């Protein structure tokens, strides 16, 4: 009824109850505690992130290092009577010193039970080539830097050659010189040859690639001595055209010196030149003679790539007093793995029989791959790879191809 006060029995549940009021300072204490916990976690994460302890979680042990003063042994005196007794006392003192210091000395002829011997291999000696260009050995022309003989008589063939490395460890059954040509045109093929072939392998660069100077210096930095390929007229020219500035026979031979200088100025640091094609040019003594005289005056080595049976290049270079040699076998005339492997086996036999064999190849991917794989097996067969400049001194200076 209206105006009648409600009793505990008929009062609606949950009404008119006294609300418990939370004290403000308690609520702030809860917030502060949560903040401190959060800060602790953040601080821990920062410590872990900054320190990055590589041994975190690994078992650790602490050891105390004590410094002890060990009395120095008296200097040895002159041998006098009664020396055996004095020597016995000295040995006793040495053993006592070892016991006191906690150091065990193993003397020659005695065993060291439980010892672990650690052998540190010798660091392989890196063969470094002379920097190029050497200012003494260059002539500045409108075609670039051309090689020349230094005032003291040093030649590019001498200075830019790969130095002799450490001598072979075992008995040498034969030596092999390798010249891989056609580099500088394909960036990928050139990079593969430089990195995959051993440093003893000589590399020949065509004069037409981009950034030749940089690429050649990279090859030299990897230990490869380098050669420059001279484009020469083949028998089926111009159907088969080596490229611009090809050295020609016939009426246009008068322009050959200008062409030669253009080619010689493409890059620096080469030991010598090797013909690129040139079946007709290398068989024409009249066309060869002025070119060889120019090369002789510039201190360069000459290599006949062995592609033409009618070539006079090596023999004519010898008559011109030029260090020269001729490649014995071209291993990738048939560019198949089995055919290349067969030629490489023949080179092995030639090296054992004659003492040194010289092979030529192009920078085809299959050729680089087969030669690199084959080169890894030579040490176990007693064969050693030598650069072209080193192989030349193993040949007679009078007869190309014959041994001393």
Phi, psi and omega per residue, in radians:
X1 nan 2.665 -3.104
X2 -1.164 2.381 3.112
X3 1.500 -0.196 3.133
X4 -1.468 2.204 -3.123
X5 -1.196 2.527 -3.119
X6 -1.423 2.411 3.080
X7 -1.604 3.087 3.131
X8 -1.122 -0.441 -3.076
X9 -1.428 -0.583 -3.081
X10 -1.888 0.120 3.065
X11 -1.332 2.341 3.134
X12 -1.013 2.453 -3.136
X13 -1.100 2.499 3.057
X14 1.372 0.034 -3.105
X15 -1.765 2.570 3.057
X16 1.031 0.460 3.059
X17 -1.443 2.591 3.128
X18 -1.324 2.114 -3.099
X19 -1.418 2.224 3.126
X20 -1.298 2.165 -3.121
X21 -1.667 2.249 3.109
X22 -1.396 2.356 -3.122
X23 -1.262 2.373 -3.072
X24 -1.045 -0.691 -3.082
X25 -1.157 -0.467 3.104
X26 -1.202 -0.726 3.139
X27 -1.099 -0.708 3.128
X28 -1.185 -0.546 3.103
X29 -1.146 -0.667 3.107
X30 -1.117 -0.785 3.134
X31 -1.083 -0.720 -3.126
X32 -1.133 -0.710 3.120
X33 -1.095 -0.767 3.116
X34 -1.087 -0.663 3.122
X35 -1.125 -0.717 3.124
X36 -1.110 -0.703 3.104
X37 -1.094 -0.754 3.126
X38 -1.091 -0.743 3.112
X39 -1.092 -0.653 3.124
X40 -1.088 -0.757 3.125
X41 -1.138 -0.751 3.120
X42 -1.073 -0.754 3.121
X43 -1.072 -0.722 3.112
X44 -1.091 -0.750 3.121
X45 -1.109 -0.683 3.116
X46 -1.126 -0.708 3.115
X47 -1.074 -0.773 -3.137
X48 -1.119 -0.743 -3.090
X49 -1.176 -0.674 -3.075
X50 -1.340 -0.759 -3.070
X51 -1.286 -0.735 -3.120
X52 0.810 0.990 -3.111
X53 -1.149 1.990 -3.126
X54 -1.171 -0.308 -3.128
X55 -1.764 0.224 -3.126
X56 -1.015 2.277 3.136
X57 1.537 -0.199 -3.136
X58 -1.429 2.623 3.069
X59 -1.082 2.451 -3.122
X60 -2.286 2.701 3.081
X61 -2.456 2.539 3.123
X62 -1.899 2.352 3.119
X63 -2.273 2.402 3.130
X64 -1.613 2.304 3.126
X65 -1.800 2.128 -3.135
X66 -1.860 2.439 3.086
X67 -1.748 2.137 3.127
X68 -1.997 2.498 3.080
X69 -1.600 2.042 -3.101
X70 -1.778 2.188 3.138
X71 -1.122 2.417 -3.131
X72 -1.270 2.557 3.098
X73 -1.293 2.520 3.116
X74 -1.179 2.571 3.116
X75 -1.116 2.607 -3.138
X76 -1.132 2.415 3.131
X77 -1.824 3.134 3.133
X78 -1.176 2.645 3.142
X79 -1.327 2.149 3.138
X80 -2.263 3.104 3.103
X81 -1.091 2.513 -3.100
X82 1.446 0.248 -3.119
X83 -1.053 -0.658 3.139
X84 -1.002 -0.716 3.139
X85 -1.152 -0.733 3.127
X86 -1.110 -0.680 3.127
X87 -1.126 -0.665 3.132
X88 -1.123 -0.713 3.124
X89 -1.141 -0.633 3.129
X90 -1.142 -0.752 3.107
X91 -1.100 -0.686 3.118
X92 -1.112 -0.715 3.113
X93 -1.111 -0.664 3.138
X94 -1.124 -0.748 3.126
X95 -1.150 -0.694 3.115
X96 -1.089 -0.689 3.124
X97 -1.114 -0.698 3.111
X98 -1.103 -0.760 -3.125
X99 -1.111 -0.723 -3.111
X100 -1.192 -0.633 -3.098
X101 -1.454 -0.247 -3.125
X102 1.344 0.254 -3.130
X103 -1.828 2.235 3.114
X104 -1.671 2.143 3.132
X105 -1.763 2.163 3.072
X106 -1.734 2.064 -3.060
X107 -1.618 2.740 3.136
X108 -0.933 2.397 3.117
X109 1.557 -0.144 -3.139
X110 -1.828 2.752 -3.126
X111 -1.546 2.733 3.074
X112 -2.170 1.496 -3.079
X113 -1.050 2.347 3.090
X114 1.318 0.110 -3.112
X115 -1.300 2.577 3.068
X116 -1.945 2.071 -3.128
X117 -1.675 2.130 3.124
X118 -1.843 2.082 3.124
X119 -1.771 2.129 3.118
X120 -1.670 2.051 -3.120
X121 -1.172 2.611 3.094
X122 -1.155 2.451 3.083
X123 -1.240 2.207 -3.122
X124 -1.084 2.386 -3.134
X125 -1.317 2.158 3.113
X126 -1.525 2.168 3.125
X127 -1.485 2.106 -3.127
X128 -1.895 2.348 3.101
X129 -1.494 2.748 3.108
X130 -1.119 2.463 3.132
X131 -1.036 2.585 3.112
X132 -2.381 2.483 0.027
X133 -1.453 2.586 2.985
X134 -1.560 2.181 -3.040
X135 -1.056 -0.417 3.119
X136 -1.265 -0.365 -2.975
X137 -1.963 0.396 3.139
X138 -2.270 2.567 3.040
X139 -2.060 2.196 -3.125
X140 -1.461 2.131 -3.138
X141 -2.346 3.062 3.098
X142 -1.222 -0.231 3.085
X143 -1.643 -0.005 -3.103
X144 2.018 -2.846 -3.136
X145 -1.490 2.034 3.120
X146 -1.765 2.539 3.135
X147 -1.239 2.644 3.068
X148 -2.674 2.942 3.097
X149 -1.453 2.349 -3.117
X150 -1.215 2.765 3.113
X151 -0.977 -0.528 3.135
X152 -1.507 0.087 3.097
X153 1.659 -0.072 3.110
X154 -1.168 2.356 -3.116
X155 -1.905 2.726 3.024
X156 -1.006 -0.613 3.126
X157 -1.082 -0.523 3.131
X158 -1.480 -0.885 -2.986
X159 -1.250 -0.680 -3.043
X160 -1.549 -0.015 3.115
X161 -1.227 2.677 3.075
X162 -1.203 2.210 3.135
X163 -1.156 2.758 3.091
X164 -1.196 2.275 3.101
X165 -1.487 -2.922 3.108
X166 -1.106 2.576 -3.126
X167 -1.154 2.661 3.117
X168 -1.033 2.577 -3.088
X169 -1.251 -0.686 -3.074
X170 -1.971 -2.906 3.136
X171 -1.263 2.400 -3.102
X172 -1.708 2.134 3.119
X173 -1.543 -0.301 -3.141
X174 3.041 2.902 -3.140
X175 -2.189 2.582 -3.110
X176 -2.265 2.255 3.014
X177 -1.885 2.412 -3.059
X178 -2.219 2.261 3.040
X179 -2.162 2.023 3.124
X180 -1.857 2.129 -3.064
X181 -1.940 3.090 3.118
X182 1.470 0.298 -3.132
X183 -1.450 2.824 3.075
X184 1.713 -0.273 -3.100
X185 -1.613 -0.897 3.092
X186 -1.648 2.018 -3.135
X187 -1.037 -0.717 -3.120
X188 -1.187 -0.832 3.127
X189 -1.094 -0.668 3.117
X190 -1.140 -0.793 3.140
X191 -1.090 -0.701 3.128
X192 -1.103 -0.768 -3.132
X193 -1.109 -0.710 -3.111
X194 -1.139 -0.737 -3.020
X195 -1.548 -0.547 -3.038
X196 -1.554 -0.494 -3.097
X197 -1.523 2.537 3.120
X198 -1.050 2.703 -3.124
X199 -1.091 -0.376 3.124
X200 -1.256 -0.269 -3.136
X201 -1.331 2.252 3.107
X202 -1.481 2.532 -3.079
X203 -2.130 2.415 3.119
X204 -2.007 2.272 -3.066
X205 -1.894 2.336 2.989
X206 -1.253 2.679 -3.053
X207 -1.472 0.228 -2.975
X208 -1.960 -0.034 -3.076
X209 -1.329 2.855 3.062
X210 -1.487 2.544 3.120
X211 0.922 0.796 -3.085
X212 -1.093 -0.745 -3.093
X213 -1.021 -0.803 -3.130
X214 -1.134 -0.740 -3.109
X215 -1.158 -0.725 -3.139
X216 -1.120 -0.748 3.139
X217 -1.168 -0.535 3.042
X218 -1.139 -0.753 3.100
X219 -1.080 -0.724 3.122
X220 -1.171 -0.602 3.081
X221 -1.119 -0.438 3.081
X222 -1.532 0.069 3.072
X223 1.705 0.000 -3.129
X224 -1.466 2.192 2.925
X225 -1.354 2.626 -2.970
X226 -2.153 2.698 3.077
X227 -2.213 2.760 3.081
X228 -1.845 2.268 3.105
X229 -1.524 2.186 3.105
X230 -1.657 2.075 3.095
X231 -1.262 2.193 -3.092
X232 -2.247 2.676 -3.035
X233 -1.146 2.146 3.030
X234 -1.503 3.043 -3.119
X235 -1.148 -0.586 -3.080
X236 -1.732 0.447 3.070
X237 -1.161 2.426 0.102
X238 -1.637 0.114 3.082
X239 -1.023 -0.693 3.011
X240 -1.889 1.866 -3.017
X241 -1.986 2.009 3.129
X242 -1.093 -0.480 -3.134
X243 2.423 -3.106 3.128
X244 -1.048 2.624 3.081
X245 1.119 0.577 3.074
X246 -1.223 2.396 3.061
X247 -1.291 2.251 -2.996
X248 -2.095 2.780 3.000
X249 -1.713 3.069 3.041
X250 1.378 -2.662 -3.016
X251 -1.061 -0.508 -3.087
X252 -1.514 0.121 -3.113
X253 -1.152 -0.400 3.140
X254 -1.123 -0.367 3.132
X255 -1.583 0.019 -3.039
X256 -1.127 -0.585 -3.099
X257 -1.152 -0.679 3.083
X258 -1.131 -0.731 3.114
X259 -1.108 -0.740 -3.126
X260 -1.070 -0.775 -3.133
X261 -1.112 -0.653 3.091
X262 -1.058 -0.780 -3.114
X263 -1.178 -0.741 -3.103
X264 -1.121 -0.389 -3.106
X265 -1.599 0.165 -3.077
X266 -1.261 -0.596 3.087
X267 -2.793 3.046 -3.083
X268 -2.106 2.978 3.031
X269 1.556 0.162 -3.118
X270 -1.549 2.565 -3.124
X271 -1.315 -0.654 -3.085
X272 -2.970 -2.853 -3.086
X273 -2.154 2.728 3.065
X274 -2.402 2.464 -3.110
X275 -1.199 2.531 3.008
X276 -1.988 1.952 -2.929
X277 1.009 -2.394 3.041
X278 1.574 0.483 3.128
X279 -0.971 -0.781 -3.128
X280 -1.291 -0.773 -3.070
X281 -1.114 -0.764 -3.088
X282 -1.265 -0.201 3.088
X283 -1.690 -0.012 -3.108
X284 -1.874 1.800 -3.062
X285 -1.130 -0.607 -3.136
X286 -1.149 -0.648 3.114
X287 -1.322 -0.569 -3.099
X288 -1.272 -0.680 -2.946
X289 -0.955 -0.911 -3.130
X290 -1.121 -0.581 3.118
X291 -1.152 -0.758 -3.118
X292 -1.195 -0.609 3.080
X293 -1.098 -0.699 3.100
X294 -1.133 -0.751 3.136
X295 -1.148 -0.646 3.108
X296 -1.117 -0.690 -3.134
X297 -1.232 -0.228 3.133
X298 -1.845 0.067 3.007
X299 1.258 0.595 -3.090
X300 -1.819 2.655 3.031
X301 -1.522 2.661 -3.139
X302 -2.166 2.316 3.116
X303 -2.156 2.273 3.015
X304 -1.583 2.163 -3.034
X305 -1.309 -0.015 3.058
X306 1.298 0.221 -3.079
X307 -1.431 -0.315 -3.099
X308 -2.185 2.211 3.118
X309 -1.232 -0.338 -3.097
X310 -1.656 0.110 -3.061
X311 -1.196 2.381 3.058
X312 -1.852 0.122 -2.952
X313 -1.036 -0.923 -3.064
X314 -1.165 -0.768 -3.125
X315 -1.148 -0.726 3.122
X316 -1.164 -0.634 3.102
X317 -1.143 -0.663 3.094
X318 -1.097 -0.715 3.119
X319 -1.133 -0.503 3.118
X320 -1.502 0.204 3.119
X321 1.086 0.618 3.102
X322 -1.804 2.325 3.012
X323 -1.069 2.091 -3.016
X324 -2.507 2.777 3.069
X325 -2.763 2.875 -3.113
X326 -2.188 2.406 3.131
X327 -1.207 2.386 -3.099
X328 -1.354 -0.801 -3.085
X329 -2.502 2.428 2.987
X330 -1.695 2.056 -2.916
X331 -1.522 -0.233 -3.088
X332 -2.108 0.580 3.021
X333 -1.025 -0.609 2.956
X334 -1.917 1.902 -2.979
X335 -1.476 1.073 3.040
X336 -2.172 2.551 -3.110
X337 -0.957 -0.777 -3.100
X338 -1.160 -0.671 3.140
X339 -1.193 -0.691 3.119
X340 -1.159 -0.737 3.120
X341 -1.073 -0.629 3.113
X342 -1.143 -0.723 3.109
X343 -1.171 -0.658 3.119
X344 -1.142 -0.645 3.071
X345 -1.105 -0.672 3.099
X346 -1.142 -0.626 3.092
X347 -1.119 -0.704 3.090
X348 -1.007 -0.847 -3.132
X349 -1.078 -0.701 3.132
X350 -1.134 -0.707 -3.141
X351 -1.118 -0.716 3.116
X352 -1.186 -0.628 -3.073
X353 -1.364 -0.705 -3.012
X354 -1.861 -0.194 -3.133
X355 1.703 -0.580 3.111
X356 -2.638 2.458 3.081
X357 -2.349 2.520 -3.066
X358 -2.114 2.141 -3.128
X359 -2.062 2.615 3.078
X360 -2.118 2.672 3.117
X361 -2.753 2.858 3.037
X362 -1.754 2.914 -3.060
X363 -1.500 0.694 3.033
X364 -1.217 2.566 3.141
X365 -0.968 -0.723 -3.114
X366 -1.177 -0.625 3.139
X367 -1.190 -0.806 -3.141
X368 -1.079 -0.738 -3.110
X369 -1.132 -0.779 -3.098
X370 -1.222 -0.714 -3.139
X371 -1.174 -0.733 3.125
X372 -1.082 -0.735 3.123
X373 -1.147 -0.754 -3.127
X374 -1.138 -0.685 -3.096
X375 -1.070 -0.529 -3.140
X376 -1.207 -0.308 -3.109
X377 -1.643 -0.172 -2.958
X378 -1.228 -0.655 -3.110
X379 -1.044 -0.716 3.115
X380 -1.176 -0.297 3.124
X381 -1.723 0.057 3.138
X382 1.393 0.268 -3.136
X383 -1.852 2.565 -3.065
X384 -2.186 2.364 3.048
X385 -1.512 2.312 3.108
X386 -2.201 2.630 3.072
X387 -1.209 2.862 -3.099
X388 -1.047 -0.694 -3.121
X389 -1.099 -0.616 3.118
X390 -1.304 -0.626 3.131
X391 -1.128 -0.535 -3.096
X392 -1.093 -0.653 -3.103
X393 -1.249 -0.245 3.086
X394 -1.458 -0.193 3.119
X395 -1.690 2.680 3.129
X396 -1.152 2.370 3.108
X397 -1.236 -0.146 -3.103
X398 -1.721 -0.663 -3.065
X399 -2.197 1.956 -3.135
X400 -1.119 2.279 3.086
X401 1.693 -0.309 3.122
X402 -1.636 2.676 -3.109
X403 -1.677 2.758 3.052
X404 -1.144 nan nan
